[in-house]
Amino acid sequence: MGSQRFVYADYLATTPVDKRVLAEMLPYFSEKFGNSSSSTHLYGNQALSAVEKARREVARIIGARTREIIFTSGATESIDLALNGVAEYAESGHIVTCVTEHEAVLQTCEDLQRRGFLVTFLPVDCNGCINLSELDEVINSQTIMVSLMAANNEVGTFHPVSEIGEICSKYGVLFHCDATQVIGKAGLDVRECNIDLLSFSGHKMYGPKGIGALYVRSGKPRVRLKARTLGGGQERGLRAGTLNVPGIVGFGAACNLAGDLWASESSKLFDLRVSLWSQIKSALPKAELNGLEVNRLPGHLSFFVPGLDAVQVVAELPDIALSFGAACSSNSDSPSHVLTAMGRNIDDIGSTLRIGLGRFSTEDEVNYIAERICALAINFGMKEIEN
Ligand SMILES: *Cc1c(COP(=O)(O)O)cnc(C)c1O
């Protein structure tokens, strides 16, 4: 036995701050600690220019203009500002979303429903895909906004963002996209995709936790939002409060780095995931993928082995960080809403493992994960599944 090794394979839940990102952030905690709103002295101006540099970097990765970026505390807050901000400005109307969205979108939409808004939750097929003609049909004269994610955190399925954007612009309906899992992993251009509002987060792309952004399209017709936080008028009056300067600097650096790395990183992650899946599949032929092999996030693997208790697997592998179903649903007893919507039964959901590979994953780690999971499954008396 060598020294204890530890493998991180939960990159969909969060990522480490890249050391290059951390290096850029550090001065903004101590030497350059100014408040970016204090424009009367050097400290404030130093902070302000760092924030504006980061805003350009964050805007660039989604093809936005600098002033279209509102900094928030993360994707959850961006989603809150987008959905509640638009709904409260409109005062009434119809919103379209989907049953497999992140809880931040779902719970906000359920709350809007309780407050008198009409909400349509589109269903998905067994792979987590929506039907575009169904989207087209449910939009009506009352519809104010469509909120659909770019890729699902639990099962990795991409939604056809540019086709969704086309439908929304055809009807003049706002399109909010939760792109938290996609930015930094695939190219996404807000103008090409007709996106009016887009939420994303630093900690899913090798930046720090507690920082995110909401893109709000400028130009006509204007996107009208009601602010959720009032106070000092920061962020064009939409998000008051002293800016998280080190976080913003880190988010900018993470976007800058991801802009350079995503293409080669994605192809590496795709190869690692294909290798992981083929090793699992050959040792455990009854294992089944959740979602499609293509049209999924490159480093994302979600699968189940009939009869296997995923909770037990996670408990038996304390040296491998992975998750069952979704990180969020592991806080609750209810089965994953995403897998349920895809038609998985309760047993298959209980047998589902989610592995997220990322920037620092290696071939060696992938082989180790496959070996450990397969040995465990076979040990659990799973031999019969080979037949
Ligand atoms: C992680 C995640 C969120 C929430 O992001 P935070 O920055 O942690 O609030 C929202 N949507 C998706 C798809 C996510 O993966």
PDBQT file of the ligand as one rigid body, heavy atoms in Angstrom, charges set to zero:
ROOT
HETATM    1  C1  LIG A 401     -24.405  25.122  -9.608  1.00  0.00    +0.000 C 
HETATM    2  C2  LIG A 401     -25.551  25.513 -10.442  1.00  0.00    +0.000 A 
HETATM    3  C3  LIG A 401     -26.377  26.583 -10.081  1.00  0.00    +0.000 A 
HETATM    4  C4  LIG A 401     -26.172  27.361  -8.803  1.00  0.00    +0.000 C 
HETATM    5  O1  LIG A 401     -24.992  28.099  -8.849  1.00  0.00    +0.000 OA
HETATM    6  P1  LIG A 401     -24.403  28.834  -7.551  1.00  0.00    +0.000 P 
HETATM    7  O2  LIG A 401     -23.384  29.762  -8.103  1.00  0.00    +0.000 OA
HETATM    8  O3  LIG A 401     -23.814  27.747  -6.722  1.00  0.00    +0.000 OA
HETATM    9  O4  LIG A 401     -25.511  29.541  -6.881  1.00  0.00    +0.000 OA
HETATM   10  C5  LIG A 401     -27.426  26.888 -10.917  1.00  0.00    +0.000 A 
HETATM   11  N1  LIG A 401     -27.651  26.214 -12.053  1.00  0.00    +0.000 NA
HETATM   12  C6  LIG A 401     -26.879  25.182 -12.435  1.00  0.00    +0.000 A 
HETATM   13  C7  LIG A 401     -27.176  24.469 -13.712  1.00  0.00    +0.000 C 
HETATM   14  C8  LIG A 401     -25.810  24.791 -11.635  1.00  0.00    +0.000 A 
HETATM   15  O5  LIG A 401     -25.052  23.763 -12.017  1.00  0.00    +0.000 OA
ENDROOT
TORSDOF 0
